[in-house]
């Protein structure tokens, strides 16, 4: 969670730097901003998702409006489309900056009606560039909201309710996964105000939890048990590919796989994000899947007597090639 919060602050700081940059070095500041955004896997993923949201953007009309060759209008119909237009504009300015340092400022001058040069750059930044940073900040925040709720859920199980939920599981192992998922469903509603329902029909079958997230967008969240036996490593990998199909069915680019570890083994997941940042995630076929690892087995002995735990490593190649696992 700390990573997402820091990223939100950094996004706003980049916007502040653009707004306050001297007009003579505007193109250079854009260049630095593009390089920074490109270097952030989370932001890069959000922009890649946004680029797929609107396939019929009229880029030529947008650029003509900026140059005042015709009245300026946003040629997008979604926030994702608008962010895509601005992101492409920033990348073009950054690319041209190496050849022509004044290209960023001239773009602002064409758009603005201000007589003061510095005011022209600020008006352009506020009107045209700021929507991109608003989009990134909001999306990072929305992602943080569900991740924060899931982090609290993991803590609640591991610290307080592990024995109680496991007792319900052992009393009805045939429906064990549903017991854990219903527990998660209840927590999502009480703590995160996410309205979910269990096992709705989709084109790919039955997802464990689908619900409303952040104003109506579907929340794709599936819970899988890892018992090291019939439901082991390959079971988790197949579960991840199943949730990817759910995400495609509901037009989403993000999903959450909650793993209930009912063994004393340690699970290692690969990540396409920042090393050591929680939670790890993998991006496959345009879908980002977060792995929420919950140690759900009550301890049978103290940590000092348990000895060294066996580690189960799920590699990136395992995720990409589930049939080989």
N, C-alpha and C positions, 0 to 999 in steps of 0.2 A: 504493500500500500504506500509506503514511504516513497517508492520509486515513482508511482503515478502522481503523487502530490508534488514532488519535486519537478516532474516533467510539466505539469500545469503551470507552475510558477515560471519555469524557464521559457515556456511558450509566450507568456505575457511579457517577459523581459525582452524577448526578441522583437516583439511588436513595439515596445517602448524604444528600443534602440533604432528601429527603422523610423519612427516618428520624429525622433530628436536628432537624427543624422543631418549634418550640414548638406545642403542640396548639391554641393560640389562633389561630395563623396557618396551620393545616394546609390549609384550603381554598385560601388564596392561593398556597401553595407548589405545590399540585396544578395550579392555574391556570397558573403559570409553567412547570411541567413539560410540560403538554399543549401550550402554545404552542411550547416548544422542540422537542418531538418532531415536531409538525406542520411545523415549519420545516426539518426534515432530510429531504431527498428520499429518501435510502436507507432511513431508518426508516419513512417514510410508505409506501414501496413494499412493505417487508416486512409491514406491518400490513394493507395492501390485499390482499396475497397470502393472509395468514392468515385474513382474513375470508371467503375463498372456500373454505377447507378443510373447514369443518363447517357444513352448511346447516340443521341441526336443533337448534341450541342452545336450551336452555330458559332463557331470560333471566329470566323471572318467578320460577322456582323458585330460581335463583341469588340474585336480589335478596331473596327472602323468607328465604333462609338467612342472608344477611348481617344482616337485621333481626331474626333469631332468632324469626321467626314460625313457623318449622319448622326441623328440624335442618339445619345447613349441609352442603351437598355441592357439589363441583364438577360442574356439569352438562355438562361437555365431555368428549370422549373423545380429544382430541389436544392437543398443546402449542399448536398454532395456535388451536384453539378456546378454550383457557384464556386465551391472550394476548388474544384478541378480547373475551372477557367483561370482563377487567380494563381494557382500553383503552376500551371503551364506558363502564364505570363511571367512569374518570378523567375522560372528556369530560363526563359528566353532572355530576360534582362541580364541575368547572371552570366549567361554564355556570351552575350554581346559585350559585357563589361570589359573582358580581357582585350577586346579589339577597340572598343569605343567607351571610355569611362563615363561619358556624359549621357549614355543611352537611357539610363534609368530616370535621370532628371528631365530629359526631353520628353519622355513618355508622360511624366507628370505635368509638364508645361502644356502639352497638347490637350490634356484633359481639363486642367484647372482654369478657372476664370479669374484667379487672384492676380493682382499686379505685383505683389511681393513674392520674390522667388522662393524664399523659405516657406511662406504660407502655401504656395502652390504644391510643394512637396508634401507638406503635412495634410493638405486637403486630399490629395491623391492617396496617401497612405490610409487615411481614415475611411474614405469612401470605397476604395477599391481593394486595398490589401487587407484591411482589418477583418473582413468577413472570413478569410481563410484562418486567421488565428483564433477567432471566436469559435469556428467550427472545430478546430483541433482541441482547444481547451475544453469545450463542452463534451466532445467525444471521449477524451481521456478521463474526464470526470464521471461520465456515465459508466464507462468501463470500470472505474474505480468503485462505483457504488455497488455493483453486483459482486465484485471481487472482495470488497470489504465485508459484505454480508456472508459470503462463503468462507472467508477467513475466520469470522466469528463463529460460524457453524462448526468448522473444524476444531476450533479451540473448545467450544462447548462440549463436543463429543469426547475429545481426548482428555479434558481436564475434569469434567463433571458427570457426564451421562454415559460413559462408555459401557459400564457394567449393566446399567438398566436397559439400554437399547440392545445390547448383545444378548441379554436374557430373553427378550422378546424374539430375537432372531433364532436362538437355539430351540425355543418352544415351537417354532414353525419354520424350519429351514427350507421347506418347499417354497414358501413365499418370502424367503429371507430378503431378497433384493427389494421387493415391494415394501417390506417393513422399513428398511433404511430409507427408501425414496419417499415414503409417506412422512417419515420423520423430517426429512429435508424439506419437503413441501410445506409442512406446518411452520418450520422455522423461517422459510423464505417469506411467508405471509406475515408472521408475527413480528419479525425483526426488519425485514426489508420492504414490506408492503408490496411484494410481488405476487400477484394473483396467478396461481398455477393450478393446473388440473392434471391428473394422472392418466397416462396411456391414451392420449387422443389419437385418432386415426390420421395417418399421413400417407403419401404415396409410397413411402419406404417401409411402412409397417406401423409399429407402435413405439413412440418415444415415451420415456418415463415421465418427464416433466416438460410441458410447454406452457408458457404463460406470458403475461404482459410485462414488458420491461420499458421503463422510461417513456411513459405516455403512449403505450400501445404496441410497441415493437415486440415481436415474439422473443421470449427467453428460451433458448435451447439448452437444456440441462439434463444430463443423463447420469444415473448412478450405477456403478458396476462393482461387484464384489470380486476381490482377489483372495482366493483361499489356497493358492499354490498347488492345487490338485486339479479338479475338473475345470475350475475357473482360474486359470493361471495367466501367464504372460500373453499367450496368443488370444485368450479371451478378452483381455483388456484392449489389445490392438484391434481386434475385430469390432469391439464396442466403440472404439474411436472412429473407425470408418463408418459405422452405422450412424453415429451422431453427425458426421459430415454429410451424410445423405439427408438426415433430418433438416440440417441447416439449409441445404439446397432446396428442399421441398418448401420451406417457409421463407425463402428469399433472404436468408441471413448470412453474414460472413464471420460470425463469432459464435462459439459454442463452449460449454463447460462440462467436462467429464469429471465426476466425483468418484474417486476410487476408495472403496472401503477395504482396507487391508486387514484381513482376518488371519494373518500369520505374524510370526516374529521376525520376518525378513524385512530388509530395507529396500524400498523401491527407488530406483534412479531413473528419472525421465530426462530425455534430451530437451533442449530449449533453443528456439530461434531468437530469443530475446537476450537481454543483458544477463551475463552469468551471475548466479547467486541471487538474482531478483526473483521474488515470489509473486505468483506461481509460475512454474515453467510452462511454456506453450510451444506448439508446433503448428506450422502453416502448411497445409496441403490443399491442392486444387482450389486455392482462393479462400479457404476457411481456416480461421485461427481457432485452435482447440486448446483451452486452458486445462491443465491437469491439477485437480485439487485432491491431494493425497491425505486421507484420514486414517490414522492408526486406530482401528476399531476393535482390536482384540484386547480384552482386559489382560493385564500382566499376570503371569503365573508365578513370578519370582521377582526379586529386587534386581535392579540394573547391575549391581556389583556382582551378582551371582549368575547372571544370564550368559555371560561370556560374549564373545565377539559375534555379532549378528551377520547372517548371510545376506549378501547384497544381490539383488536382481536388477540387472541393467537392461533397460529398454533403449536400444540404439535408434538413431535417426533412420538407418536403413531398415530396421524392423518395421517402423511406421510406414515407410514408403512401399515396402514389399511384404504385406501381411501373410501371403501364401508361403513365404519362405521360413516363417517363424515356427 
